[in-house]
Amino acid sequence: MTEVYPATVGTIVRQYLREHGYDGLAGEHCGCSIEDFPPCEHISPDCVGAYVRKATQEDVDELDADLEVGDLIYSPIKER
């Protein structure tokens, strides 16, 4: 008989993100892809579904990070 293990939180979150068209997660000062999360070794309850896109000047001005226009970011905002 094959043992069936319950789905992990990572598996559940990845499935949800894919089913709803997201590319990854975004936190207050971070973001990660579906395949590369959580790089911070935990999923924060504050993380939200995110889309990958190129940073705009508005993103650079708003975010307190070493970011340049055109860098790829994970954001809950699909386009600017």
N, C-alpha and C positions, 0 to 999 in steps of 0.2 A: 504494500500500500504506500502510495506517495504522500509524504507530508505536505500539507498546505500551510504556508506561513501567512500571517496577516500582512497586508500592504504596509510599507513604511511611510512615514510622513513625507519623505522625499518623493516617493512614488506617487502618492496621492496628490501632492502639490504639482509635480510635473504633468500628470494627467490632466488636472484641472486647467493649468496654464495652456496646454496644447489645445484642449477642447474649446477654449474661449479665445483663441487666437493671439495669446501673449507670447513674447519672445523670452521673457525671464521675469525677474523680480527687481523692484527698486525700493531702496530704503531712503532715509533722510539724506545720507551722504554717500550712498553706494548703489550699485546695481550689479546683477549677474545674469548670465544666460541660463536657460533651462538645463543645459548640459553641464554647466560649471557652477552649480550652486549647492550648498552655500559655501563660498570661498572663505567666509568668516567663521566657518564651522558651526553656525547655528542659523536658523531662520527666525528672524525677529518677528514678533507679532505685529510690528508696524510695517513690515514689507507689504508691497502691493504688486499686483500684476503689472507688467511693464512691456513697452515696445522698444526695440532697438532703433535708434535713428541718429542722424548726424546733429551735433550740437550747433545751435545758432548763436549769434551774438547775444541775444536775450538770455540764453542758457548760461553763457560765459559770465555775463553781468550778474545773474541771479545766484549762481552756485559758487560757494566758497571752496574752490578746488583748483588744481593745476589743470585747467581745461582750455582747449583752443577750439575755435570755430572749425567744424568738420570732424572733430573727434566723435567716435561712436559712444553713445550714452544709452542707458536704460532709463526710461521715463514713463510715468503713467499717462503722459500726454503723447498721443500718436504722432502729431505733426505740429509744427509752428509755422 
